[in-house]
């Protein structure tokens, strides 16, 4: 059984920073791409950034220049460093991972990020 757990969300003022973590555990050997998505109230879930096991990184326009994605392959953990946060970044942030062992993708339960003064 594969488990994906996000952490690090919270309430932050505009201009502040947060660091999200996503850890994958279970009967797996490795993890392919790890991606951060977010879903704001009343909106569709959208991609924020992704990183492959080889280190290829992609950012959506909303994240470029403010967010940094990274990962530690030794413990199957991905991070999303978010700087200069804006109220428009308020959303539930989800981690999605690809597991080559079974060819499936798994989602975490999400972590709430609220940017407000």
C-alpha positions as CSV (number, residue, x, y, z in Angstrom):
1,X,0.0,0.0,0.0
2,X,1.3,3.4,-1.0
3,X,0.8,6.4,1.2
4,X,1.4,10.0,0.2
5,X,1.5,12.5,3.1
6,X,1.8,16.3,2.7
7,X,2.7,18.7,5.5
8,X,3.8,22.3,6.0
9,X,0.6,24.2,5.2
10,X,-0.7,27.0,7.3
11,X,-1.7,30.6,7.5
12,X,0.8,33.2,6.3
13,X,0.7,36.9,5.6
14,X,1.1,38.2,2.0
15,X,4.8,38.3,1.1
16,X,5.5,35.5,3.5
17,X,6.9,32.0,2.9
18,X,6.0,28.4,3.5
19,X,7.7,25.1,2.8
20,X,5.6,22.1,1.9
21,X,6.8,18.5,2.2
22,X,5.5,15.4,0.5
23,X,6.6,12.0,1.7
24,X,5.8,8.7,-0.1
25,X,5.9,5.4,1.9
26,X,4.9,1.9,1.4
27,X,5.9,-1.1,-0.6
28,X,7.7,0.8,-3.3
29,X,11.2,0.7,-4.7
30,X,11.3,4.2,-6.2
31,X,9.1,7.1,-7.3
32,X,8.9,8.7,-10.7
33,X,7.6,12.2,-11.1
34,X,6.5,14.1,-8.0
35,X,4.2,17.0,-8.6
36,X,2.4,19.7,-6.6
37,X,-1.1,20.6,-7.5
38,X,-3.5,23.1,-5.9
39,X,-7.2,23.6,-5.7
40,X,-8.7,26.9,-4.7
41,X,-12.4,27.1,-3.6
42,X,-14.6,26.9,-6.6
43,X,-11.8,26.3,-9.0
44,X,-10.4,23.2,-10.7
45,X,-7.3,21.5,-9.4
46,X,-4.2,22.8,-11.3
47,X,-0.6,21.9,-11.6
48,X,1.9,24.0,-9.8
49,X,5.2,22.3,-10.3
50,X,6.7,18.9,-10.9
51,X,10.1,17.2,-10.6
52,X,11.1,13.9,-12.1
53,X,13.5,11.3,-10.5
54,X,16.2,12.5,-13.0
55,X,15.8,16.1,-11.8
56,X,13.8,17.6,-14.7
57,X,11.7,20.4,-13.3
58,X,8.7,22.2,-14.7
59,X,6.9,25.2,-13.2
60,X,3.5,26.6,-14.2
61,X,3.5,30.4,-14.8
62,X,1.9,31.0,-11.4
63,X,4.9,29.5,-9.6
64,X,7.8,30.7,-11.7
65,X,10.2,33.0,-9.8
66,X,8.5,32.5,-6.5
67,X,8.3,28.7,-5.8
68,X,11.1,26.1,-5.8
69,X,10.5,22.4,-6.1
70,X,13.1,19.9,-4.9
71,X,13.3,16.3,-3.9
72,X,15.3,13.9,-1.8
73,X,15.3,10.5,-3.6
74,X,16.9,8.8,-0.6
75,X,13.7,9.1,1.4
76,X,11.1,9.7,-1.4
77,X,10.3,13.2,-0.3
78,X,9.5,16.3,-2.4
79,X,9.5,19.9,-1.2
80,X,7.8,23.0,-2.4
81,X,9.4,26.2,-1.1
82,X,7.0,29.0,-1.6
83,X,8.1,32.6,-1.3
84,X,6.4,36.0,-1.8
85,X,3.1,34.4,-1.3
86,X,0.0,36.2,-2.5
87,X,-3.7,35.8,-1.5
88,X,-4.3,34.2,-4.9
89,X,-2.0,31.3,-3.7
90,X,-4.6,30.3,-1.1
91,X,-5.6,26.7,-1.9
92,X,-5.4,23.1,-0.8
93,X,-2.0,21.9,-2.0
94,X,-1.9,18.2,-3.1
95,X,1.1,16.0,-3.9
96,X,0.8,13.5,-6.8
97,X,3.4,10.8,-7.3
98,X,4.0,8.2,-10.0
99,X,5.1,4.7,-8.8
100,X,6.8,2.7,-11.5
101,X,6.3,-0.6,-9.6
102,X,2.6,-0.6,-10.4
103,X,2.4,2.1,-12.9
104,X,-0.1,4.0,-10.8
105,X,-0.4,7.6,-9.6
106,X,-1.2,8.4,-6.0
107,X,-2.5,11.6,-4.4
108,X,-2.0,12.8,-0.9
109,X,-4.9,14.2,1.3
110,X,-3.7,17.8,0.8
111,X,-2.5,20.6,3.0
112,X,-4.2,23.9,3.4
113,X,-2.3,27.1,2.5
114,X,-4.0,30.4,3.4
115,X,-2.5,33.7,2.6
116,X,-4.2,36.5,4.3
117,X,-3.5,39.6,6.4
